[in-house]
């Protein structure tokens, strides 16, 4: 028998796919996943995007539950991020 997700699970999965449908957000997701934790400054530098664009993409990813902001900051005062833990 095929394991079909519930409607609520499918909605969450669709949200993830929508968020990760952008190439820059895929880059960010891969960096966060590979590093465990990464600062906004590192994301800006490695993706070659502006701080404003990084903030936009990180905000979408944070609100959708893909990543979470940590309570720590890098030496430049920039927020650090990690993958959001799933239950």
N, C-alpha and C positions, 0 to 999 in steps of 0.2 A: 504494500500500500504506500502511496506517495504521501509524504508529510507536507501538507498544504498549510501555509501560515494563516492565522486568523486575520480578519479584516484589519484589526488594530496593528498587528505585526506587519502586515503588508503596507499600511500607511506609513509606518516608521521607516520601512525599507525604501519606500518611494521617496521619502524626504531625504534620506542619505544619498540616493542616486541623483536627485535633483541638485543637492548641494555639491556633489562631486562631479557634476557635469561640466565644470569649468576647468580648463587646463591649469590655470594658476592655483586653484584650490586643490587640484590633484597634486601639484608640486608641493604645496604646503603640507598636505596630508602625508605625503611620502616622507618629507623631512621630519615632521613631528613623530611619525611612526618609527623611523630609523634612529632618531636621536634620543627618544624617550622624553626629553624636554628640550625646548628651543625658545630662544628669545625673539621678540619682534624684530630686533636689529639684525639678527642672523637671517631671518626670513626675508627681510628687505634686501639684504646684501646678496643672498644666494639666488633669489628670484629675479633680482634686478627691477624691482617695482618701488614706487614711492611709498612713503609712510601712510599716506592717505589711502592708497589702494590696499596696502597690507591690512590696515584697520578695517576697511570695508569687507574684505574676504574673511578675515579672522572673526569679525562680528557675525557674519552669516554662519560660519562654521560653529561658533560658540553657541549661538541661539538654537541651532538645529541639533545640538548634542554630539557633534562629531569630535570636538576638542573642548578642553576647559582651560581657563586661565588659572595660573597658580598664584598664591599669595606672595611669591618672591619675584624680584626683579633683577635684571642683569646690572652690570656696573654703570651702564648709561641710563638706568632708571626705567628701562623698557620691560614690559610684562613678558613673562615666560608662559609657555603653553605645553600641554601634554594631551595624549589621547584620553578621551573620557572613558572611564571604566564602565563596563556594562555588567549588569547583574547576572 
